[in-house]
C-alpha cells in the first residue's frame, strides 16, 4: 500500500482547503519570520495488514496512520486564536473521506492537545487525525 498516495491526497486537500494561515510541509524548511500563525502538516503510517486472501489483484490490504497537524501561534497571544484555528484545522480531515490513487482514505475523530509555549516564541497545539485506507492488490 502506498503511503505516498495517501500523503499526496492529504497535501492536495490541505492546499486546496486551508487559507487560514501559511502551510508548512513535513521535512521542508519553513521560514516563520512573519511571526504570524502557521500550520505544519505531516503524514505518518503506523500499521498495515492484509484483510482478505485470494489471488493477486483481488486481495485487500489496509493501512492505518495519522495526519499530524502542528499549529503554531505567537506565544502570549492568548488561548482564543489557537483554539479557534485548532478546531478549523481538525475539521480539514475529521470525519472526511478523501480520494487517492489507491482508493478512499477515511478519517476518524481528531485529538487536539495544547502543549503551550515551545521556548522559541511559539505556542504549539497538536492535532492528530487517524486514518484508514484500503487498497486492492
C-alpha positions in Angstrom: 0.0 0.0 0.0 1.3 3.4 -0.9 1.8 5.8 2.0 2.9 8.2 -0.7 -0.5 8.1 -2.4 -2.2 8.9 1.0 0.3 11.7 1.6 -0.4 13.3 -1.8 -4.2 13.2 -1.2 -3.7 14.8 2.2 -1.5 17.5 0.9 -3.7 18.3 -2.1 -6.8 18.6 0.1 -5.0 20.8 2.6 -3.5 23.1 0.0 -7.0 23.5 -1.7 -9.0 23.9 1.6 -6.8 25.7 4.1 -6.4 29.5 3.8 -6.3 30.5 7.5 -2.5 30.5 7.8 0.5 29.7 5.7 1.2 25.9 5.4 4.5 24.2 6.1 5.2 20.6 4.8 6.9 18.0 6.8 10.7 17.8 6.3 10.8 21.0 4.3 12.3 24.3 5.5 9.8 26.9 6.6 10.7 30.5 7.5 8.4 31.7 10.2 9.9 35.2 10.1 6.5 36.9 9.7 5.7 35.8 13.2 2.1 35.0 12.4 0.2 31.7 13.0 1.2 28.8 10.7 0.4 25.1 10.3 2.7 22.2 9.6 1.3 19.0 8.1 2.8 15.5 8.1 1.5 12.0 7.4 2.7 9.0 9.4 1.8 5.4 8.6 1.6 3.0 11.5 0.1 -0.4 10.9 -0.8 -2.3 7.8 -2.4 -5.7 7.4 -3.9 -8.0 4.8 -7.7 -8.0 5.1 -8.6 -10.6 2.5 -7.0 -13.7 1.0 -7.1 -14.7 -2.7 -5.3 -14.3 -6.0 -3.3 -11.2 -6.7 -5.4 -8.2 -7.9 -8.2 -9.4 -5.6 -6.6 -9.1 -2.1 -7.3 -6.1 0.1 -4.6 -4.5 2.2 -5.4 -2.0 4.9 -3.1 0.8 6.1 -3.7 2.9 9.2 -1.9 6.0 10.2 -2.2 9.6 11.3 -2.2 13.1 9.8 -0.4 15.3 12.3 -1.0 19.0 12.3 1.2 21.3 14.3 -0.4 24.7 14.8 2.0 27.5 15.8 0.7 30.8 17.1 2.8 33.6 18.7 3.5 33.0 22.4 1.5 35.2 24.8 -1.3 35.8 22.2 -4.0 34.2 24.4 -5.8 30.9 24.0 -8.7 32.0 21.7 -6.8 32.3 18.5 -5.1 28.9 19.0 -8.3 27.2 20.0 -10.3 28.5 17.0 -7.6 27.7 14.5 -7.1 24.2 16.0 -10.8 23.5 15.6 -10.8 24.6 12.0 -7.6 22.6 11.3 -9.1 19.5 12.8 -12.2 19.9 10.6 -10.0 19.7 7.5 -9.9 15.9 7.9 -12.1 14.8 10.8 -14.9 12.6 9.6 -14.0 13.0 5.9 -13.1 10.6 3.2 -10.6 11.7 0.5 -10.0 10.0 -2.8 -6.4 8.9 -3.5 -4.9 6.9 -6.4 -5.3 3.8 -4.3 -8.9 4.4 -3.2 -10.6 6.3 -0.4 -8.8 7.4 2.7 -11.2 7.7 5.7 -10.5 9.9 8.7 -11.7 9.4 12.3 -12.2 11.9 15.2 -9.3 14.3 15.8 -7.3 14.7 19.0 -6.3 18.2 20.0 -3.5 18.7 22.5 -2.4 22.1 23.7 1.2 21.9 24.6 1.9 25.6 25.4 4.9 27.7 24.7 7.8 25.9 23.0 10.5 28.2 24.3 11.2 29.8 20.8 8.4 32.3 20.8 5.6 30.0 19.7 2.6 28.4 21.4 2.1 24.9 19.9 -1.1 22.9 19.5 -1.0 19.4 18.2 -3.9 18.0 16.1 -3.8 14.3 15.3 -6.4 12.7 12.9 -6.2 8.9 12.5 -6.9 7.5 9.0 -7.6 4.2 7.3 -7.2 3.3 3.6 -7.8 0.0 1.8 -6.1 -1.0 -1.4 -6.7 -3.9 -3.8 -3.5 -5.6 -4.7 
